Amino acid sequence: MLGACIGEGLSIAHHVGVVVTKRVIAGRNMKLTQNCVIGNAAKGQDGKIIIGDNFFLGSNSCVIGDALVIGDNVVVGAMTFVNKDIPDNYRVVTEKSMKYTEKSGSGNEAQPVG
């Protein structure tokens, strides 16, 4: 027995790098993708991570905490970090911005692009 309690309908899209702590209690139709983690914050607290029905965790995302509640019909987008409760029917994404720089002719200095 691994310890996690997950309802029927679990789907793991790509099995590489998926970690689920034994302290998870999840509902039905959970979908996990590659390189995602549902784990403990390691602060020595007892508690469970409770996840409702129809939960999706995108690639390279983490749900980390010692006592979290995630509602039904929640989508966590790719490359997102979650450490707080999420109510029912929410979509959570991390705002990402990229800074592109172009090397100058000498190769020593970078200039902003766009």
N, C-alpha and C positions, 0 to 999 in steps of 0.2 A: 504494500500500500504506500503510495507516494505521499498522501496527505491532503492534497488539494481536492476540493469537492466541486466538480464542474458538471452542470446539467447536460442533457442530451443535445446533440447537434454541434459538438465541438468540431471546428475545422481549422487545420493548420496548413496554410497555403504553401509555404516552403519551410521545411523542418529545420533549417540551419539556424542555430543560435537562439532558439526559443527557450526561455526560462520562466517557470511559474512556481512561486513559493508554495510551500505546503499550507500556508495560512490563507489561501484564497478560497472563498465560497462564491461560486459563479452560477448564474442562471443558464437558461437554454440559449443555444445558437450563438456561442462565442466564436469569433473568427480571429485568429492570430496570424501574423505574417512574419517573414524572416527577421531575425536579429531583434526581437522584441523581448522585453523583460517585464514581468509583474513580480516585484520583490519587496523585501523589507528594507527599512531605512537603517536598521541595525543600531537603534538607540536603546535597545534592551526593553522596550515596551511590549506588553502582551496586547494582542488585538488581531483582528482579521481585516482582510481586504475583501469587501463584499461588493460583488459586481452583479448587476441586474441582467435581464434577458436582452438578446440582440446587441451584443457588444462587439465592436470592431477595433482592433489595435493595429495601426499601420506600421510599415517597415521601419526599423531602427528607432522605435519608440519605447519609452519606459514609463511604467506606473510604479512609483516607489513610495512606500509609507508603512507605518506600523498599524494604522487603523484608518482605513479609507472606506467611503461608500460611493460607488459609482452607479448611477441609475440605469433604468431601462432605455434601450434605443440610443446608446451613446456611441459616437464615432470619434476615435482619437486618430488624427492624421499622422502621416509619416514624419519621422524625426521630431516627435513631440515628447516633452517631459511633463508628467503629471504627478503632483504631490499634494493635491487638495481634492476634496469631494467634488463630484460632478453630478448635477441634478439630471432627472429624466430628460430625454429628447434633446440633448446637447451635442454639438460637434465642436471638438477642441483641436486647434492647430497652433503651432508655434510660429509666430511671425519670423520670417527669415529674410535677411538682406545679404546681398553679396557685394563685395567691392572688387571691381576688376581694375587691374593696373597693367599698363603696357610698358615694357622695358624700353628705355631710351636707346639711342644708337650705341652709346658706350657700354650699355649693359649694367651700369652702376646705379642708375636712378630709375624709379618707376613713376610714371605719369598716370593720373586718373583717366579712366575711359568713360565716356558718356556723362 
